Amino acid sequence: MEPGGTRISQLRRGVLEFCVLALLAEAELYGFDLVRRLSDVEGLVTSEGTIYPLLSRLRREGWVTTTWAESESGPPRRYYALTEDGRRALGGFTEDWERFRDSVDQLLLKGKP
């Protein structure tokens, strides 16, 4: 494993649900499409085995809702959409993340030669 790989994995796990909420803030998506879009972003590669339990939890928390829609290429798909509670949670996280990121950046930049 590369240096820091475990740390990056832990960071990814901690923010993945909010990355999913951010994608759902743009559009309703189905599970595999979420996996594909996350995998398009460096460092966020994930699997269906991670996404579907996370989506179930977000649904139980009331942050996403689901609807079924017919698919032209197979069985019906479950689409996920952000709720107002989900939007509020994403907004709160975004504010917290910006403060946290800025604080970490400030400390890391102090240590640069």
N, C-alpha and C positions, 0 to 999 in steps of 0.2 A: 504494500500500500504506500502511496506517495505521502510525504510529510504533510501533516495537517488534514489528511483525508478523513479521519474520524471526526475532527472538529468541524470540517465543512459539512459532513453528513449530519451532525447534530444541529448545526445552524439551519440546514435545509429542512430537517424535520420540524424545527421550531417555527418556520415561516411558511411552510408549504400550504397550510390551510388558507392563509391570507393571499397567497399567490393564486390559489383556486378562486377565491372570492373576487380577486381583481379581474381574472379572466371572465367570470360570470357577470361582473359589472358591465362588461362590454356587450355580451350576448348570451342567450341561452345556449348551452352546449350539452352534449352527451358525454358519458364517461371516457370513452376511447378518444374522443376529440380533445378532451382535457389532457389526457396522457400525452397525446401527440404535440399539443401546443406547449406544454411544459418541457417536453423533450427538445423542442426547438430552441430553448433558452439554455445557454451553457451553464452547467452546474445544477440544473433542476430536473435532470433525467429521472423519471419515476416509472412505476409500473401500475398496471390495473390492480394488482394485489395491494397496492398502497392507496390508490385513489378511491376505490369503491368503499372500503371501510371509512375513509375520511369523509366521503360524501354522505354516507349513512349517518355519521356523527353530526355533520353540519345540518342535516335534515332534522335530526332529533332536537338539536339546539334551536331550530327555527330560523336558521340563517339562509337556508335554501328551500325551495319547493321543487316538486317534480311534476312533469306531465309526460304522457306517452304520445308518441307520434309514429305514424307509419314510415317505413324506410323503403326507398326504391331498391335497395341492394340487400334486403334480408328482413329479419324479424323487426317488429316495432322497437323503437329506441326510447329510453327514458332520458328526457332532457331536464337539466337542472337550471334553475333561475334564482337569482339573488332576491331575498326578501328585504323589506325595510330594516328589519333587525340586522340582517347581514350587511346592509349598506352602512348602518351605524357602527357595527363591529369593525368593518374595513376602514371606515374613517378614523375611528379611534386608534386602530393599529397603525395606520399611516402616520398620524401625528406622533405616536410613541416611537415608531421606527425612525422617523426623521431626526428626532432628538437623540435617540440612541446612536444612530449612524454618525451624526455630527460629533457626538462625544467621543466615540471610538476613533474617528478620523483625526480629531484634535490630538488625542494621545499618541496615535501612530505617527503622525507627522512630526511630533516633538522628538521622536526617537530616530528620525532620519538624519543622516549626516548632511 
